[in-house]
Structure formats: C-alpha cells, structure tokens
C-alpha cells in the first residue's frame, strides 16, 4: 500500500505539532521517520493510525482519499500502529490480549485464535507463552505480542514508534528480521525513531522532521553527519563523563534477596559513596527491576539490609523511603510515572501536596510554569501529559522530583529519547551527583552504561556480579558478562 500524507496540520492549544507536513511512503518499503523528541513524529503517525484527527490536510492510500475517525477505522483500512508504550492489558494473559479486537464470540473461538497465535509466532520466530500474564513480560516481549496481534488483524501498513527502545540486542535483531520479512511480503513499514544507527541498518528511505516540519528526505546509504544536522540543526556532542563521587558512604546494601513469581534474585551487595553513579546492566527480566524496586521501597526483600545515610530502611513503608530522600523514575512513563488525563499543573499538585484538602492552584501554576521553563518542556501547564512527546514526558517526570535527594533510581532514563535529549538528561543527573545524590540506573544500552557510570552491577538470570569499575570495562566484556560469562 502506498501512503501519501499531504499538508497535515495539527495543534494542541498553542503548540503546533505538525505544520504542513507531506510525506510519501512507497509500498513494500521500510521508511524511516527521524527527528528529535517533540519534532512531531508520533503525532503524525497517530493521525495516520486514526488515534488523532488532523486540523487540516489529507491522507491517501493507493491514490484514494482516506477518512479516519478511530484506530478501528485505520485497522479496517489495513493500517496499524505499534506504540512506544504497548497498548495492552497487563492483568490479562498473552492470548487474551492477542484476541482483543479479533473476533466476536471469543470464547467459542478460543481454539482457533490459539492456532492463529502459534502460527504467527512460529512464522516470525516469536517465543511467547499464551497463558503468561502480560504484566510479567519485558518491553520487548510486549512489543512482539502487539506486532503479531496487528498482523492477525490483517494490517498491510505497520507503524512502529521507537520500537528498539528498552529492548535487548537479540530482541532487536529478531525485530529487524521480522520487519525485513514483512517488507519482502509486500507490507509497508514506517519506522519512527531517533536512533541513527537503527535507521541506517533497516531503512531504504528516511524523512526528517524538525519542529513539526519536514526538513528533508534521504536515501540509503545515509550520511550520518547530514542526518544529525537535519534533525538538530547543529552538531551534537556528549561531554566526557567526569566522576562526582565523594569518599562519604551514602548507601550500604548487604546480601539483598528479592523475588517475584518468575524469579528469585541471588544476594546482591553494594556500597556506594555520595555522588556515585551505579549502572545496572543486563537483559530485560534479569533481576534489575526487582533490585531497583526493593531499593525504592516498592517491593519487599526476602532477606538482607538496605541502609541510606546510616538509616536502615529495609522493608520499611514507602513513605519512609520518600522521607529519607529516595525517588524512583520508572521506564513506563504513562503506566507508572504519570497519570493519563491529568495536566502538568495537576501533576505538581499531586507531587507536592502533603496534607489538607485545599489546593493552592495559583501556587501550583507558578511552580509548574517555572519548572516547565527550567526543564524546557515543550507544552503548557494545562497540557495533558499524554499529549506530550516521549522526551517531554521524561522532562516532566524529572521536573517533578524533589530538589534534594539522597538516592535516585531510574529505569531506562533515556528510553525513547533522541541524542540531544539524552545528553540533557544526563547533564541534569550529573548535577544532582554534585549535590551528593547516589544514582542507580538500569539500561540495555551498553554505551550509556559505560559512558555514564562510575561502577556497574551486571545481572544475568537473577545472578548479580560484584561491582566493576566502568573505566576498566569494554563493551565486549560487558556483553559477555550480560550473557553469563565470567559473572
């Protein structure tokens, strides 16, 4: 299916997300859509997939004009979108999620649906168990589930929004193999990303957006410097990492054991100094999240101790952790970090309201306005958080944090962020290190781990390494340890 997007305009209040955008996507190709966070990529694709309606402009498929009023309309026309945060139901099983929207009379057709599920999984090398609870899956597995569901719905145009964010290298290779196979079978793939290396590996054509407008289109082989210049309007270089670690011990974790229904983590021990950055490396589901949740007071530990600045917080109330200056920033921004339907201003009320029933809205407006300016959030105090781009959602999350923290825990802090936004996030985090904050962060990006950490803990199948100095660790050695070698 050939897609023609012609003269699309879309605004959210005073913020214009798309300005006279025109893009043509040839049938049977993998077409990249590049741009920094807030460039308008996701808004444009949400219009194409029926989640939003354009203020003006039109969409044509194989020459015919398309009228879309809902995602169901788009899927009926063969267009489906895999979102950066998968749209699934975590409390349901894999098969129940797969079946959503497929047929009427679901319970009478469960056997047929299960056969379709297994056939698609086998065809594309996806390994999912139908009775597993979706809430227990990794981000990569949830993306795989959503992709096979879209294929079962019969889509011929597949839109993927930042699909390689938060997934492992093996999962990325499997995804790319699947997308190449889809293109070979005549499906059209639109690959939305800010990662230049992914676009170079996968796409034959790339359209670049900046500030809501198309700034150009390039064909493979791509000139990376030219792509960066088109995306940002300038060269972007990350400053070298400089340790802010002091000699004062601020965090002491002794033989901490945490478990879930799927895994029991081996005992983990760590002593960290004020201002130190500890990276948590490993494939998704290897135990990093369990460890972080226990350190943040969200999950109880089976044994061991966690002491912050001399205060033993082991299995204390979550309120105790907050009072001691512990904060947690989850990877799933709209599932765990922010509240859909609420404005940026209302989030500041939630974050800072401590007692009483009356809200000082004028003060909340002033704080929200100041933080939006300080953190360069593209939006207004009245913007609903789901209307913000992924990068601006992350900026909003960071702006909600207290000014003074002893321990800051982040799960994939630059997930879905472009190069410039990622550099900005780490500049903010390193500023906190200067104030003595210990930072624990998990990432599947080996470069991010090595380039921003003082030391690393490596997780593999629930096992945990001793802390290793990142300056002594190459990417290759880290990759072997993640695979369980020399752990």
C-alpha positions in Angstrom: 0.0 0.0 0.0 1.3 3.4 -1.0 0.8 6.1 1.6 0.6 9.8 0.8 0.4 12.3 3.6 -0.4 15.7 2.2 -0.3 19.1 4.0 -1.1 17.8 7.5 -1.5 20.4 10.3 -2.1 19.6 13.9 -2.0 21.8 17.0 -2.6 21.2 20.7 -3.6 24.6 22.1 -0.7 27.0 21.4 1.7 24.1 20.5 1.8 23.3 16.8 2.9 19.7 16.5 2.7 19.3 12.7 2.9 22.2 10.2 2.0 21.5 6.6 3.7 18.0 6.7 3.8 16.0 3.4 5.4 12.5 3.2 5.1 9.8 0.6 5.8 6.1 1.6 6.2 3.6 -1.2 4.5 0.2 -1.0 6.7 -2.7 0.3 9.4 -0.5 1.7 10.8 0.2 5.2 10.6 4.0 5.5 12.3 5.8 8.4 10.8 8.8 10.1 13.5 10.6 12.0 13.5 13.6 14.3 14.4 14.8 17.8 11.9 14.5 20.7 9.0 16.8 20.1 9.6 17.0 16.3 6.0 15.8 15.6 6.8 12.2 14.5 4.4 10.4 16.9 1.6 13.0 16.3 1.8 12.5 12.6 1.7 8.7 13.0 -1.2 8.9 15.4 -3.1 10.8 12.8 -2.3 8.2 10.2 -3.4 5.4 12.5 -6.7 7.0 13.5 -5.8 8.0 17.1 -5.9 11.7 16.3 -7.6 13.8 13.7 -5.7 16.4 11.7 -6.8 20.1 11.8 -6.3 20.1 8.0 -4.7 18.1 5.2 -5.4 14.7 3.9 -4.2 11.1 3.7 -4.3 9.0 0.5 -3.8 5.2 0.2 -3.1 3.8 -3.3 -4.5 7.1 -4.7 -7.8 7.1 -2.8 -8.6 9.6 -0.1 -8.9 8.1 3.4 -11.2 9.3 6.2 -10.2 8.0 9.6 -12.1 8.7 12.8 -10.7 6.0 15.0 -8.0 3.3 15.3 -10.7 0.8 14.3 -11.2 2.7 11.0 -7.4 2.6 10.3 -7.1 -1.1 11.1 -10.2 -1.7 8.8 -8.2 0.1 6.1 -5.1 -2.1 6.8 -3.1 0.5 8.9 -1.9 -0.4 12.4 0.5 1.2 14.9 2.8 -0.3 17.5 3.2 2.4 20.2 6.3 3.1 22.2 4.3 2.1 25.3 2.4 -1.0 24.1 -1.4 -0.7 24.3 -2.2 -3.9 26.2 -3.9 -5.0 29.3 -1.2 -6.1 31.8 -3.7 -8.0 34.0 -4.7 -10.3 31.2 -2.9 -13.3 29.6 -0.9 -13.1 26.4 -3.7 -15.0 24.5 -6.4 -12.8 25.9 -4.5 -9.7 24.8 -3.9 -11.2 21.4 -7.6 -11.9 21.0 -8.7 -8.3 21.7 -10.5 -7.0 18.6 -10.0 -10.1 16.5 -13.5 -11.7 16.5 -16.9 -11.7 18.1 -17.8 -14.8 20.2 -14.3 -15.0 21.6 -14.9 -17.9 24.0 -16.4 -20.1 21.2 -13.3 -19.5 19.0 -10.5 -19.7 21.6 -9.0 -22.8 20.0 -9.0 -21.2 16.5 -7.4 -18.0 18.0 -4.7 -20.0 19.8 -3.8 -21.8 16.5 -3.5 -18.4 14.7 -1.4 -17.1 17.6 1.0 -20.1 17.4 1.2 -19.9 13.6 2.2 -16.3 13.7 4.7 -16.8 16.5 6.3 -19.7 14.7 6.4 -17.8 11.4 8.2 -14.8 12.9 10.3 -16.6 15.5 8.5 -15.1 18.4 8.6 -17.1 21.7 5.6 -16.2 23.9 3.6 -18.5 26.1 -0.2 -17.9 25.7 -1.1 -18.2 29.4 1.7 -15.9 30.7 0.4 -12.7 32.3 1.3 -9.7 30.1 2.3 -7.6 33.2 5.2 -10.1 33.7 6.6 -9.7 30.2 9.5 -7.5 29.2 9.0 -4.4 27.0 10.4 -6.4 24.0 8.0 -9.3 24.6 5.1 -6.9 24.8 6.1 -5.3 21.5 6.3 -8.8 19.9 2.8 -9.6 21.2 1.4 -6.3 19.8 3.1 -6.9 16.4 1.6 -10.4 15.9 -1.8 -9.1 17.0 -1.7 -6.4 14.4 -0.7 -8.9 11.8 -3.6 -11.2 12.9 -5.9 -8.2 12.3 -4.7 -8.1 8.7 -2.8 -4.8 8.6 -0.8 -4.0 5.4 0.9 -0.9 6.8 2.8 -1.3 10.1 3.8 1.8 12.0 6.4 1.3 14.8 7.1 4.1 17.2 10.6 3.9 18.8 10.4 0.1 18.8 14.0 -0.6 19.8 13.9 1.5 23.0 14.3 -0.7 26.1 14.8 -4.0 24.3 17.9 -6.2 24.2 20.2 -6.6 21.2 18.9 -10.2 20.4 15.3 -8.9 20.5 16.3 -6.0 18.2 17.8 -8.5 15.7 14.7 -10.6 15.8 12.5 -7.5 15.2 14.6 -6.3 12.3 14.5 -9.8 10.7 10.7 -9.7 11.1 10.4 -6.3 9.5 12.6 -7.2 6.5 10.4 -10.3 6.1 7.2 -8.2 6.2 8.6 -5.8 3.5 9.6 -8.8 1.3 6.0 -10.0 1.6 4.8 -6.6 0.3 3.8 -4.9 3.6 4.7 -1.2 4.1 6.7 -0.5 7.3 7.0 3.0 8.8 9.8 3.0 11.3 9.7 6.0 13.7 13.0 6.6 15.5 15.6 9.0 16.7 18.4 6.3 16.6 20.5 6.9 13.6 22.2 3.5 13.7 18.8 1.7 13.6 17.6 3.7 10.6 20.9 3.1 8.8 20.6 -0.7 9.4 17.0 -1.0 8.4 15.6 1.7 6.2 15.9 2.4 2.5 14.5 6.0 2.8 14.3 8.4 5.7 12.2 11.5 6.1 13.4 14.0 8.8 11.1 16.2 10.9 12.2 19.2 13.0 9.9 21.4 15.0 6.9 19.9 13.3 8.0 20.4 9.7 9.7 18.2 7.1 13.3 19.4 6.6 14.3 16.7 4.0 14.4 13.2 2.8 17.5 11.0 2.3 18.0 7.6 0.7 20.4 4.8 1.8 23.3 4.8 2.2 22.9 7.6 4.7 25.3 10.4 5.6 25.1 10.3 9.4 26.5 13.9 9.8 23.9 15.1 7.4 21.1 13.3 9.3 22.3 14.8 12.6 22.4 18.3 11.1 18.9 17.9 9.6 17.5 16.6 13.0 19.0 19.1 15.3 20.2 22.0 13.1 23.6 21.7 14.6 26.3 19.2 15.6 25.5 17.3 18.9 28.4 16.0 21.1 28.2 14.5 24.5 30.6 15.9 27.1 33.0 13.3 28.6 32.0 11.7 31.9 33.6 13.1 35.0 33.1 11.3 38.3 31.4 13.3 41.1 31.9 10.5 43.6 33.0 11.6 47.1 34.5 9.5 49.9 31.4 9.6 52.2 29.5 6.3 52.2 25.8 7.0 51.5 24.4 3.6 50.5 25.0 0.2 52.0 23.2 -2.8 50.6 24.1 -6.2 52.2 23.0 -9.5 50.8 19.7 -8.2 49.5 17.5 -11.0 48.1 14.3 -10.1 46.2 11.9 -12.4 44.4 8.8 -12.3 42.1 6.6 -15.0 40.8 9.1 -15.6 37.9 12.5 -15.2 39.6 14.4 -15.3 42.9 17.4 -13.0 42.7 20.7 -14.1 44.1 22.0 -12.0 47.1 23.3 -8.6 46.0 25.6 -6.3 47.9 26.8 -2.8 47.2 28.4 0.1 49.0 28.1 3.5 47.2 29.5 6.9 48.0 27.6 10.2 47.8 27.6 11.4 44.2 28.4 8.0 42.7 26.6 6.6 39.6 26.0 2.9 39.6 24.8 1.3 36.3 22.7 -1.9 36.3 23.4 -3.9 33.2 21.6 -7.0 31.9 19.0 -8.3 29.6 15.4 -7.4 30.3 14.0 -9.6 33.1 17.4 -10.5 34.6 16.6 -9.0 38.1 17.5 -5.3 37.7 13.9 -4.2 38.1 13.4 -6.4 41.3 16.6 -4.8 42.7 15.5 -1.3 41.9 12.0 -1.7 43.3 13.4 -3.1 46.6 15.9 -0.2 46.8 13.0 2.2 46.2 10.7 0.7 48.8 8.2 -0.6 46.3 8.9 -4.3 46.7 9.7 -6.2 49.9 13.0 -8.0 50.2 13.1 -11.6 51.4 16.4 -11.0 53.3 19.3 -8.6 53.6 19.6 -5.0 54.6 19.4 -1.6 52.9 20.9 1.4 54.7 20.8 5.0 53.5 22.9 7.6 55.3 23.0 5.4 58.4 19.2 4.8 58.4 18.1 1.1 58.0 15.1 1.3 55.6 14.9 -2.5 54.9 11.2 -3.3 54.2 10.1 0.0 55.6 7.0 1.8 54.4 7.2 3.6 51.0 6.5 6.8 52.9 9.7 6.2 54.9 11.8 5.9 51.7 10.3 9.2 50.4 11.0 11.0 53.7 14.7 9.8 53.6 15.2 11.3 50.1 14.7 8.2 47.9 13.0 8.6 44.5 12.2 6.2 41.7 11.6 7.1 38.0 10.1 4.1 36.1 10.6 3.2 32.5 6.9 3.1 31.7 6.1 6.8 31.9 2.4 6.7 31.3 1.8 3.5 33.2 3.7 4.1 36.4 5.2 7.6 36.3 2.4 9.9 35.1 -1.4 9.9 35.1 -3.2 10.0 31.8 -5.9 12.7 31.6 -4.2 15.0 34.2 -2.4 18.2 33.2 1.2 19.1 34.0 -0.1 21.5 36.6 -2.2 18.8 38.3 0.9 16.6 38.5 2.7 19.2 40.5 -0.3 19.3 42.9 -0.1 15.5 43.3 3.7 15.5 43.8 3.8 18.3 46.3 0.6 18.1 48.2 1.4 16.7 51.7 -1.6 17.5 53.9 -5.1 19.1 53.9 -7.9 19.2 51.3 -7.4 22.6 49.8 -5.3 23.1 46.7 -3.5 26.4 46.1 -3.9 26.5 42.4 -2.2 29.8 41.9 1.0 28.4 43.6 0.8 25.2 41.6 0.6 27.3 38.4 3.6 29.3 39.4 5.7 26.2 40.3 4.6 24.3 37.1 5.4 27.3 34.9 8.9 27.7 36.5 9.7 24.0 36.1 8.4 23.9 32.5 10.8 26.7 31.7 13.7 25.2 33.7 13.3 21.8 32.1 12.5 23.0 28.6 9.2 21.1 28.4 7.5 21.7 25.1 4.0 22.3 26.4 1.9 24.4 28.8 0.9 23.9 32.4 -2.5 22.9 31.1 -1.2 20.3 28.7 -2.4 16.7 29.4 0.7 14.5 29.9 -0.3 12.0 27.2 -0.2 14.9 24.7 3.5 15.4 25.3 6.1 13.7 23.3 8.1 10.9 25.0 11.1 13.2 25.6 8.9 15.9 27.1 7.2 13.3 29.3 10.6 12.4 30.6 11.5 16.0 31.2 8.2 16.5 33.0 8.9 13.4 35.2 12.3 14.8 36.2 10.9 18.2 36.9 8.5 16.6 39.5 11.4 15.2 41.6 12.3 16.9 44.9 15.3 19.3 44.7 17.3 17.3 47.3 17.6 13.6 47.1 19.9 11.0 48.7 19.2 8.2 46.3 17.7 8.5 42.8 16.7 5.3 41.0 15.9 5.4 37.3 14.8 2.6 35.0 16.0 3.4 31.4 16.4 7.1 32.0 16.8 7.9 28.3 14.3 5.4 26.9 12.9 6.8 23.6 15.0 10.0 23.8 17.0 11.5 20.9 20.7 12.1 21.3 20.3 15.8 22.3 17.6 15.0 24.9 19.6 12.1 26.3 22.7 14.3 26.8 20.4 16.9 28.5 19.0 14.2 30.9 22.5 13.1 31.9 23.6 16.7 32.5 20.7 17.0 35.0 21.6 13.8 36.7 25.3 14.6 37.0 24.2 18.0 38.5 22.4 16.0 41.2 25.6 14.0 41.8 27.4 17.2 42.7 24.8 17.6 45.5 25.7 14.2 46.8 22.8 12.1 45.3 23.6 8.5 44.6 22.2 7.4 41.3 21.2 3.8 40.4 20.1 3.3 36.8 19.2 0.4 34.5 19.7 0.4 30.8 20.1 -2.0 27.9 22.3 0.5 26.0 25.9 -0.6 26.7 27.3 2.8 25.6 25.0 4.6 28.1 26.1 2.2 30.9 29.8 2.5 30.3 29.8 6.2 29.4 27.8 7.4 32.4 28.7 5.1 35.3 31.4 5.1 38.0 30.7 1.3 38.5 28.5 -1.4 37.1 26.5 -4.2 38.6 25.8 -6.9 36.0 22.6 -9.1 36.2 22.1 -12.3 34.3 19.3 -14.7 35.0 18.9 -13.5 38.6 22.7 -13.7 39.3 24.5 -10.4 40.3 28.1 -9.6 39.8 30.4 -7.8 42.2 30.6 -4.0 41.4 33.0 -3.4 38.5 34.7 -0.1 37.6 33.2 1.0 34.2 36.5 2.6 33.2 38.0 -0.9 33.2 35.2 -2.5 31.2 34.9 -2.7 27.4 31.6 -3.1 25.6 32.6 -6.6 24.6 33.5 -7.7 28.1 30.2 -6.2 29.4 28.3 -8.1 26.7 29.9 -11.4 27.7 29.0 -10.8 31.4 25.4 -10.0 30.5 25.4 -13.3 28.7 26.5 -15.0 32.0 30.2 -15.5 31.1 32.6 -14.7 33.9 29.8 -13.3 36.1 
